[in-house]
Amino acid sequence: MIPKSGNRLLEEILRKAKKPKRRQSRTGRGNRMKLATLKDGTRDGKLVVVSRDLTRFTDASFLARTLQAALDDWRRIAPHLATIAESLENNAMPSERFHEHDAHSPLPRAYQWADGSAYVNHVELVRKARGAEMPASFWTDPLVYQGGSDSFIPPRDPIRVVDEAFGIDMEGEVAVVVDDVPMGASLDEARAAIRLVMLVNDVTLRALTGPELAKGFGFFQSKPSSAFSPVAVTPDELGDAWDGGKVSLPLLADLNGKPFGRANAGVDMTFDFPALIVHAARTRPLAAGTIVGSGTVSNKLDGGPGKPVSDGGAGYSCIAELRMIETIVSGEPKTPFLRFGDTVRIEMKDKTGHSIFGAIEQKVEKYER
């Protein structure tokens, strides 16, 4: 724990910085930083600023107790958080060792979690596997559903499920956190509202999706709590990998320690994040702290369905997609869904091989009351 004298030093640094310094980026917007929420026994945790190499953190809760509080007052708080981030990089700030196991999802609960299906290749495979054609509108009109956001899973906590027969699956995704977005927002307004980027494991119970969709009322039981990466980063932290709407880096998904997916999040993304945000805000405003997900990251291979990593392909970000391809090729799926004891890991690294967001790493366990 950083002593009170350390917090006084933080406050003194910010007091002297009447106009907080900003780590300037190629876009000129500044405010580059990595933020996390540490577990502290409360529902929403404690906001901290994390060093770029993910090894150290500084308590920022004297500025904003939680990440949601910072998002609620972003224009005022963000420059000060950026000053802390810069001082942390320059070793001019009291800090402690950052352990990803101590982190909760950056927003342990959120006002809204709207998950898209931006990689239409994934949707096309789903329909092809059951012999159904995909409507042409799917290429121009995004799919978005509203997920549960009242209790996210910490990134290193287990996935607890009552029964393996539910068809437990991972879904590796990218997500953004937005500031207030007005109803009927334009693409430019949507793009300007993106504050943070993070990764998601959108846990899905495949055996329950079909019966739920057949009711014509959307997902509920088939979509339990999701987990997000230990760290959320400002878009400028992504450098040239961020083009204002998507992240052009491979999403690394491992199953039981072996490469399962290496799909590039910037490839085959039919709808980028501004397009998803515009769609979500068509008939309602989005409150600061709303999370918008990309849906399962999915790549084609030379126009085909893709190949496993072991065969030189980009692999898959969920088991269901591999099972779809197995069904298309051989008439039936062969790969089982997750079982109790399995471990999944989802991560993204920069061009130098360093982890950007930290890793979501979760073991599947049977839920016992």
C-alpha angles and dihedrals in degrees: 000000000000108000122241089254087060091054089050088055090051091050091048092052091052092045091055091047096073087169103033115230116247125210097234120225136195088269092052092231096112122187093118113176150132117232133192140176118229122209110249104161095271127105095249103033128212127300118238136172113233128207118249092251090051093236102109140033139193124210111249098173092109086068097041123355093215139017090250090056089053091050091050089060100024100146091057100034102039098068090053092048088051090052090053090048092052092047090048091054089050092049089241094123134070108255145172135210112279115224116188090211088066093056127097121204104291088252105031087193129006139199090239140006112193112179122195135196099226096158100074090185086074093051091046091054091050091056095040091053090060094041097253126133119234117242113246089233090070088076093057106026116059124228113230131168130186111241132196112279104170097094123019122186120248110249095248098039121103126265102241118200131171097224136016087216088075088079101244114214139171123224117198111209145156119235137187131210116218138204119229110316119196121230110266092022120181124234090257092051091048092050092049091051096062108110107164141016127208143155128258140204100202097196111213132189101214098190089060099046096074097052091045095049090047088063089060093229104100137241125330118128091030092060111061123173117318127218126223132203119277090248135040117203135200111250092248089063087069094063116192091353088076117069097177095272112039144018115245100204133101117267106224113216119178129186118202091342096309127107110262103161136019099164115156111240091211095056125083092001100150094187119033122209097270088054091050091048092049089051093049092048096047094105104012140034118250117229123227108274095037110145119217118194130204097218122233111339106238134175131193122220114228088326093312132105097272135249136252118269088245089061094049096266133123091256124208140294093215135031093234092067092055089048090052091054091047088053092049093047103038106014097251140050118256106179114085124226119249118303132201107282096030118126127211127194127192122186144145126214131198124238091275093055098255121137112251103192102016119246135295102217118172138169118213112237137175112256113240122181 
